[in-house]
Amino acid sequence: MKQKVAVLHGIPNCDTVKRARAWIADQGVDHAFHDFKKAGVPEDRLLAWLASAGWETLLNRKGSTWRKLDESTRAAVVDAASAAALMRAHPSVVKRPVVDWPDGATTVGFEVAQFECHC
């Protein structure tokens, strides 16, 4: 069964997530919000995101969580399995937002042109 609403995954205090949520609301897109901090990263979706976007795209190496990790932890992320393990342990290293659209597509990050394709 196809989902009827977009599901925006992220962290509520992330500025990019805030912009994406505001844009979606302004467009009148029916959506739900999944909070990584409260509900964690959904395992089934994480595996699907890794398969569709790739671990390099999904891993946020620019954020403060990544920068705060020790060098050996960062160096150990070498493939999808090690990236997934880190994302489960530290949901803030997932690039945000991740949106599962009703059309079956998934986007990572916020770009208006990319979002417009799914509205």
N, C-alpha and C positions, 0 to 999 in steps of 0.2 A: 504494500500500500504506500502510495506517495504521500510525503508530508505536505500539509496544507499551509504551513507558515514557515518563514525563515527563522532559523535559530542562530543567534549571534552569540558566540562563545568568547569570553574574555574576563577581564578584571574591571570592576566598576570604576576604580580611580585612575585607570589608564587614559591619558589624554586622547590617544588614537581611538580607543573604544568609545569614549564619550562623543567624539566627532562622528563616528560611524553610527552610533545609536541615534544621535540627533538627526543625521541625514536620513536614516531609514524612517524615523518617525515623521519627519517633514514630508516625505514622499507618500506617507499613508500606507506603508508596507506592514502587513500583519506579521508580527514577529514575537519571538520569545527570547529571553536572555538567560544564558547559562553562565553562572559565576564560577570560574575556576577556583577562586579562593574558598568558597563555601562548599561547592559540590565536587571539586576535583576535575581532572580531565577524564571525560568519558572514554573508557577503554575501547569500545567498539568504534567510536568516532576517531580516536587517535590513530588506530590502525588504518582506517579508511583515508584519513588526511595524509598519513605517511605514504600510502600507496598512490594517492592522486597528486599531491603537491611535492612530495619528496622531503626527506629529513632536513636537507640544507635550507629549504625555503621555510619550513616550519620552525626551525630553531632560531630563536632571537639572540643573536650574538652581540647586539648593540645595547641591550638593556642592562640595568643595574644588577639584576639577579645574576646574569652571566658573568659580569665583571667581578662580582663578589665571590664567585666560586674559586677554589684554589686551582692552581695551574694543572695539577695532576688530574683533577676532575674534568677540567675543560679538555685536556689532552686525550682523555679516555673516550671522548665522543668522536667516533670514527665511522659509524654506520647507522642505519635505521634502528637497529636493536639497541645500541648504546644511547642514541638520542632519545628513543622512546622511554628508556629506563630513567634518564635524567628528567624528562618532561613529566613523568609520573611523580617523581620525587620533588620536583620544583616546577609546578605549573606555570610560574611566571616566566619561564624560559620559552614558552610557546609564543611565537609571534602572533600578535593580536591586531584586530579580531580575526577569528576564524568564523566564517558564515556558511552554514549549510542552507542552500536556497531550495525553495519548493520545486524548482526545475531539475533538481538532482546535482547541480554544480556545487562546488565548494570554492570559496575564495579565502585567501590569507592576506591580511593587511587591509588597509582602507585606501582605495582609489575610487573617486566618483565614477569615472568611466567604466571601471570594472563592475561596480555595483549597479549602474544603470542597465547593464546588459541582462540583469536578472530580475528587474522590477517590472 
